[in-house]
Amino acid sequence: MKIALICTEKLPVPPILGGAIQIYIDALLPILSKYHEITLFSLHNSKLKNKEKKGKVRYIRVSGKTGDQYINNIKKEISKEKFDLIHVFNRPLWVLRINDVAEGRPISLSLHNEMFAPKKIDQERGIKCIERVSFISTVSKFIADDVVNMYPCAKDKIYPVYSAVDLNTLKPFWHEDVKQDREDMKKKYGLENHKVIINVGRLSKKKGTHIVLKAMEKVMNHYPNTALILVGSKWYGSNATDIYVKKVQEFSKKLKGPVIFTGFLPPAEIPKYYNIGDIFICASQWTEPLARVHYEAMAAGLPIITTDRGGNAEVIEENVNGIAIKEYDNPDVMEEKIVHLLENEDVALNMGKMGRKFAEERYHWKRVADDLLRLFESI
């Protein structure tokens, strides 16, 4: 089939500035293009060509300071040719926007957030979108259930398709390929004699950076040879700060152990930071769709402590590959779980090994591609 993929308007593909959806698309393109003729529409960036072909994938990048400008420019491109399927990422309203240029051909939707919430789309257009699409894939059961609860008519069109990780890029810290990197990175930051807790994600209230720091303050009072590494910045591709970031940076100075803020890192740089880690923490305070950092932590062989928010707990088998905290905003509970893993190294190691096993068995890109290919071919 001749398939058009429409990426969101915030960041380009490949994910030179990061972005979960951009990483997702970029990883799937080489596999999907083995079976179908793929054209990817994404955002223009000065470091990338507006039009190019790499392997069997054609890239068309358009400008757009707003979502409206962006999708209108994509419509102009789509109208020039006929696609057998147009697959839209995370923008239900765009299904209706491109309907006229689709000329009755199939449209499908990939949901990565709660995009059918009333503040995102009104009920009338929500129903029209669901009626128009051939199927909706979602990154978690949480997102699928959320849509069906609001729109029962979506029940037979919606399919959870869990995301994945590149198992060759992220390897467990005990793997021979990364042992030297682990030593070098620990030496770089002076952490040779420290247990390292790592948090990867944007520095924001809804990502719970403040909860992690409060928990680590208590941990470090009793275990000063622990360190915290916070990988990320306020927003993708930038090290700009705001009041919240300045507050957490100031608070971190009170802690007895090292706290390292890496700032923004391109995706290719992040794996070596996972390699330093001994315990991974995700502290989502909002109803997270299902943060992709869980897959990364599993691939890196790290025991996971996460908050039971949104879809996060769907990839956690309690006390097998991690721990999901129901009292998500309580730093005392988070501290307790961190201490438990620090004091029981064999438990932590076994959790990390099970996480890697799950990643190898369930959370690889070939499985994601196979799931999507079945949906593509069902139409």
N, C-alpha and C positions, 0 to 999 in steps of 0.2 A: 504493500500500500504506500501511497504518497501521504506522509503525515507531517502536519505543521504543529510544532510545540510553541506555545506563547508563554514566555517567562514574565514574571512580575516586573514592574517599572522601576524598582529601587536600585538594583545593582546589575552589573553585566555578567555574562557567561563567556569565557570561563571565570571562576569566582576569584578574580584578582583582588577584590575588596571583601571577600568573604560572603556570607549569606547562606543559610541552610538550604533554601530552595535552589540557589545557584549551584551549590555543591552537589545536591541531589541530581539535578539535570546533567551536570557535567560528567558525573560518574556513570550515568545511564546511557549517554549518547553512543559510546563505542559499541555497546552491546545491542541496543535497539537498532542501530544502523546496519547491523549484520543481516537483519531480516526485513527492514523496510527502508524506504527512501525518506530520510528525515531532514526537515528544514527547521532550524531553531530561530525564533525571533526573540531578540533581547535588547537591552539598553546599549546605546552608543557609549563608547569610552574612547578617549583620545589615544589610549595605548593599544587599541584594537582596531582592526579594519572594519569598515561599515559592511562590506560583503566579502566573504571568503569561503573556501571549501577546504576542510581538513578531513582527510580520509574520505568517508562516505557521508559526512555531515556537512550540510550547507548552513552557514551562519549569515543572518541578515540582522544588522544592528541599527536601530532607529533612535532618533533623539526624542526628547519629550520632557519638558520641565515639570509637567503635571501628568497624572494618569490619563487624563482626557487626550492630551496632545500625543502621548505615547501610543495609546491604542488606536487613535485615528491614523497615525502614521503606519501602524502595522496593517490596518484595514486597507490602506492604499496598496501595500505590497501584496496582501493576500488576494486582492481583487484581480491581480494580473495573471493568476493561474488557478488551477482546480486541484484541491486536495481531497483525498478520500476520507480524511479525518483531521479535525482541528482540536488539539488537546490544550486546554487553557489551565494555567497554574494559578490557583488561589484567588481568582477574581470572578465570582459568580456573575456580577453585573456585565462583565465583558462577553459572556455567552450571548447576551441579548444584543450587545453592541455590534458583534461580528455576524449576527444572524443574517443580515441582508447580503453580505458578501459570501457567506457560506453557501447560499443558494440551495438550501435544503439538504446539504450533505451533513454527515454525522459530526457532532461536537461532543466532547467529553471534558470532564473537569477533575482536577487534582486539588484536594483541599489540605492545607497545612496549618490552618488556624480556624477559629470560630467565625468564619466569614458569612454565615447565615444568621448571625445575631441581628436583632432588629435595628441596631444602630448602623449596621453595615448594608442591609438590604431590606426593603419593605416586603410585606407578605405577598402582595400581588406579583411583584417581580421575582420573588423567591420561588413561587409556584411556577411561573413561566419558565424560569431557568431550569428547574427540575424536570419539567415536561419536555424541554428542548433537548437536554443532554441524553446521550445513550447510556452513560454510566458516570458515577462519581467515585473516585478513589480517595481514601483518606489516610493520613499518616498514623492514625490510632483509632481504636474502637471508641474512645472518648469523643472524638470529633464526629465519627459516624453516628453514634447514639444521640449526640447533641442535635444533629440535623434532623434525624428521624423523630425525635421528641417534638420538634417544632413543625416538621413537615412529614407527617406519616406517609404521604404519597411517595417519599423518597426511598422507602424501605427496600424495594426490589431493585433499586438502581445503585445502591451504595455498598462499597467494598473496602474494608480496611486493608491497606498495603503498608506494612511496617517498613521503615527505612533501613539503612545499612551503613557499612563502613568499608573502606579499602583495607583489607587484611594484610596487604603487602606494605602499605605505608605505615600503618600502626601495628606494632608488634609488642608482645609482652616484655616487660623489663628484664625477664630472665633469658630472653632469646639471645643467642650469641651475636646476632647482627646489631643489637642495641646496647649490649653491656658496656662497651667502651664509651658510647655517647652518654650513657647514664653517669658514668664516672666523670667524664669531662664536664658535663653540665653541672653536676653537684660541686665540682671543684670551682667552676666559673663563679658560682654564687656562694661559695664557702659553706656548703651544706653537707660536707662529707660525713659528719657525725650527727646528722639530723634525720628524723622521720619527716617526710614531706607530705603535706595535705595540699591537694591541688583543686582549684575551682576554675572552670573554663566557661566564659560567657560574658555578656555585656555587664558593665558596672551600672546597675540600676536597682531601684527599690523592688521592682517586681521580680528581679532575678535573685534578690535576697543577699546581696553582698554584705549588708550590715548584720544580718543574722549569722553569717559565717564568721565574721570578725568578732562578734560578741561571744560566740561559742569558742573560738580559738583563744580569746583572752583568758577564758576559764581553763582551757586545756593547758595553755602555756604557763599558767600559774603553778601547775603541778608537774608539767613536762616541758621545761624550758628548751630541751633539745628537739622540739618540734618546730617546723617552719611551715608557712603558708605561702603558696604561690597563686596569685590571681591573674589568670591569663585573659586579657581582653581590655576593652576600652568602653567609653560611653556609647559609641556608635561605630559601625563598620567603616574601616578605612580611614579613621581619624583618631587623633589623641586629644581632641577638644574635651574640656571638662565642663562640669556644671556644679551647682551647689552640693548636690548629693555626692558626686565623686570627690569633691574637696573635703567633705565631712568624713567620708570613710577613709580617705588618705590620712587625715588628721588623727582620726581615732586609732588607726593602725600603729601610730607612733607610741601609743601607750602599752602595746603588747610586749611581753618579755622576750619573745623569740622573733626571728626574722620574718618580715612580711614583704613579699616582692610583688610589685605591680609591673607586669610586662608591657602594658600598653597594647595598642593594636598590633596583632601579628597576622600576616597573610596565612591562609590555611596550610601552606606547605611548611611553615615554620613550627606549627603547633605540635606535631607528633613528638618532637624531642623534649617538649615540656611534660607531656604525659610520661615520658621515660624516667623523669626525675621522681615521679610521684610514688607514694606508698598507699595513699587512700584518696579516693575521688569524692568530691562533694558537689551535689547540685541542690541549690536552696530555693527553687522556684517558689515565689509567693503568690503568683497568679495562676490561673487554670491553664497551665502549660499544655499545649497540644500533645507533645511528647518530645522533649528536647533531644536533639541528635547527639549531644555530648554523652548520653548514656551508652550509645553504640561505640563511640570512640573509647570511652573508659573501659568497656568490656574487652575490646580488641587489645588494649594496652595491658590487660591482665590486672586491673586495679579493682579492689573491692569498692562497691558503690554505697554511699549514703545519700539518699535523695529524699525529696519531700513528696508526699502522696497528693500531688496536685495535678488536675487534668489527667493526662494519659501517662505520666511518668512511671507509675507503678506497674503498668502493663508489661514492662520488660524486666521487672524485678521479681525473682522468686525469693521470698523472704528468707533471709539467713542462708541462702544458697549462693546467689551471685551478688547479693546486696541487702540493704535495709531501706525500707520506705517509711518515713516519719509522718504520722498523721498529724501530730502537733507541729505543723510546718513552720509556725512563727515563734517557736519556743527554742531559744538558743541553749537552754539547759538540757533539753532532750538531745539536741544535736551534739552537745559536748559529751553527754553520756555515751552516745553511740561511737563517737571518735575514740574516746578512752577505751571502750570495749575492744575495738580493733587494735589499738596501740598495745594493749596489755595481752592480747591473744593473737600473736603473730601467725600462728598456724591457721587460725580461723580466717584471718584476713587473706592469707596466701591461698587457701582453698577457695574462698569466694572469688578471688581474682582468676584462679584457674578455671573455675566454672563459668565465669563471665567470658573468658576467651573461648571456651568450648561452645557456649551459646552463640557467640559471634560467628564462629566458623560454621556452625550448623544452620543457623537461622538468619543471621543479620549480615549477609554478604550481598553484593550488588547483582550477582547473577540471579539470585532468588527474587529480588525486587523486579528485575527486568522480566523474568519469566511470568510473574504475577501480572505485570502490565501488558505483556504481549498477549496473554490469554484474554484480557479484557479488550485489547485492540482488535484481536481476531474474532471476538464474539460478535462484532457488529458487521 
